[in-house]
């Protein structure tokens, strides 16, 4: 049995968070791809509460929820630290990680096909309200959240923005416009151009094709 296993969906921004963390740390692990519509007995055993990915299994013990996993990895493998050491900086970072997670429910409606123009515009506006807060408040004067290196805020926000950009391409929308959110746009460019991130972000065309298929299956099951 491998010491470290990750159960995930390759197209999931939450799984991407954990993969980037493991790669940035240089940690060897076994990856287990789950089927969203036919989850393995192991996944249901390891995450009996939410029955969702990602799940990290370390020495047979499971850790659930993407950013909890990221912090766990950072504590167990201290090389290339991602969570700030200073108590105040760490508290501020956790605030923005929580804010990134609060964005996800706002982005999710754009995942679906919205035929009503007014409903679509309101959904876009809700997401842009979140983006505006980040652009105005989230330490806009640095390359990354904590300076010159990716930390766990960049992982949390970057994964959500990457998903949003994919949804833009999928539905031919424009949400994160550079002229409206220049600081966030610049930081996201730094994030996705980082070598580790660039190597591990799923191919855009493959990702869009997969999301279309997932969306079709979701509608068929509804």
PABA-887176 format. One record per residue (C-alpha): y, x, z. Coordinates in steps of 0.02 Angstrom, whole numbers, padded with zeros to 5 digits, always signed. Layout:
YXZ/...
//
This chain:
+00000+00000+00000/+00171+00066-00046/+00288+00098+00100/+00430+00002+00018/+00420-00150-00095/+00554-00259-00172/+00518-00437-00229/+00651-00498-00348/+00708-00582-00508/+00766-00447-00629/+00908-00558-00693/+00973-00603-00519/+01139-00528-00459/+01068-00532-00282/+00917-00429-00332/+01036-00312-00424/+01125-00278-00259/+00966-00210-00181/+00914-00113-00335/+01083-00026-00343/+01074+00017-00159/+00901+00093-00176/+00953+00190-00331/+01114+00254-00250/+01010+00314-00103/+00878+00393-00215/+00738+00294-00131/+00569+00269-00213/+00502+00091-00206/+00382-00029-00289/+00463-00172-00382/+00374-00340-00393/+00445-00464-00518/+00434-00644-00459/+00427-00802-00563/+00565-00921-00511/+00456-01071-00551/+00291-01002-00485/+00329-00892-00334/+00192-00780-00269/+00101-00818-00105/+00166-00651-00041/+00348-00702-00069/+00320-00869+00018/+00239-00776+00163/+00377-00645+00176/+00520-00771+00162/+00451-00936+00230/+00624-01004+00274/+00717-00996+00107/+00573-00945-00008/+00696-00844-00112/+00720-00668-00176/+00765-00531-00146/+00644-00483-00009/+00620-00303+00046/+00453-00260+00127/+00455-00100+00230/+00292-00048+00314/+00230-00226+00295/+00384-00305+00376/+00501-00413+00273/+00690-00414+00268/+00779-00557+00179/+00954-00594+00113/+01030-00468-00007/+01172-00394+00096/+01068-00391+00255/+00943-00289+00154/+01083-00174+00094/+01139-00140+00273/+00960-00114+00329/+00930+00015+00193/+01092+00102+00239/+01039+00115+00422/+00862+00175+00388/+00910+00298+00250/+01079+00371+00302/+01104+00482+00148/+01247+00429+00034/+01314+00304+00162/+01373+00137+00095/+01435+00051+00253/+01593+00126+00332/+01565+00222+00494/+01732+00174+00573/+01718+00009+00668/+01879-00065+00597/+01839-00013+00418/+01664-00084+00439/+01733-00250+00501/+01851-00260+00353/+01711-00218+00233/+01600-00354+00307/+01741-00479+00285/+01748-00445+00098/+01559-00447+00083/+01562-00621+00161/+01701-00670+00041/+01597-00612-00106/+01455-00724-00048/+01577-00869-00032/+01619-00847-00216/+01441-00882-00271/+01449-01073-00245/+01611-01075-00345/+01533-00978-00490/+01369-01077-00494/+01439-01233-00581/+01488-01124-00730/+01304-01078-00747/+01273-01253-00812/+01329-01334-00975/+01490-01430-00937/+01535-01549-01077/+01687-01626-00990/+01840-01517-01025/+01930-01570-00866/+01780-01534-00756/+01759-01364-00840/+01942-01318-00813/+01934-01366-00629/+01777-01261-00607/+01865-01112-00689/+02018-01138-00578/+01910-01135-00421/+01836-00967-00471/+02006-00898-00518/+02075-00943-00347/+01944-00828-00271/+01981-00692-00398/+02167-00701-00360/+02135-00673-00174/+02029-00521-00211/+02154-00453-00336/+02299-00471-00212/+02215-00423-00049/+02061-00315-00070/+02133-00138-00055/+02200-00131-00231/+02257+00051-00228/+02088+00138-00232/+01953+00171-00362/+01825+00082-00254/+01839-00017-00093/+01824+00133+00021/+01894+00271-00090/+01808+00371-00226/+01629+00313-00200/+01541+00146-00216/+01510+00062-00049/+01429-00102-00001/+01584-00206-00037/+01582-00144-00217/+01397-00189-00227/+01429-00364-00159/+01581-00402-00267/+01523-00308-00420/+01359-00403-00431/+01449-00571-00423/+01579-00519-00553/+01442-00453-00666/+01356-00623-00656/+01523-00708-00692/+01552-00599-00847/+01378-00644-00908/+01415-00829-00884/+01577-00805-00982/+01477-00735-01128/+01343-00868-01112/+01461-01016-01114/+01602-00937-01215/+01724-00952-01071/+01865-00839-01013/+01883-00832-00824/+01918-00653-00769/+02063-00608-00883/+02134-00432-00867/+02316-00486-00868/+02287-00611-00727/+02182-00498-00615/+02228-00319-00663/+02172-00235-00501/+02005-00324-00494/+01977-00295-00680/+02010-00109-00657/+01896-00095-00506/+01756-00188-00593/+01773-00070-00741/+01753+00077-00621/+01601-00008-00546/+01508-00049-00707/+01550+00121-00783/+01474+00213-00635/+01315+00302-00699/+01194+00221-00575/+01265+00048-00608/+01269+00072-00796/+01086+00125-00795/+01028-00026-00694/+01132-00174-00753/+01019-00281-00864/+01051-00280-01050/+01179-00415-01089/+01088-00495-01237/+00921-00496-01145/+01005-00566-00990/+01091-00707-01084/+00927-00753-01171/+00838-00756-01004/+00971-00862-00919/+00964-00987-01062/+00776-01001-01036/+00795-01019-00848/+00927-01152-00872/+00815-01249-00991/+00672-01243-00865/+00787-01300-00725/+00841-01451-00828/+00659-01489-00870/+00613-01485-00684/+00761-01593-00631/
//
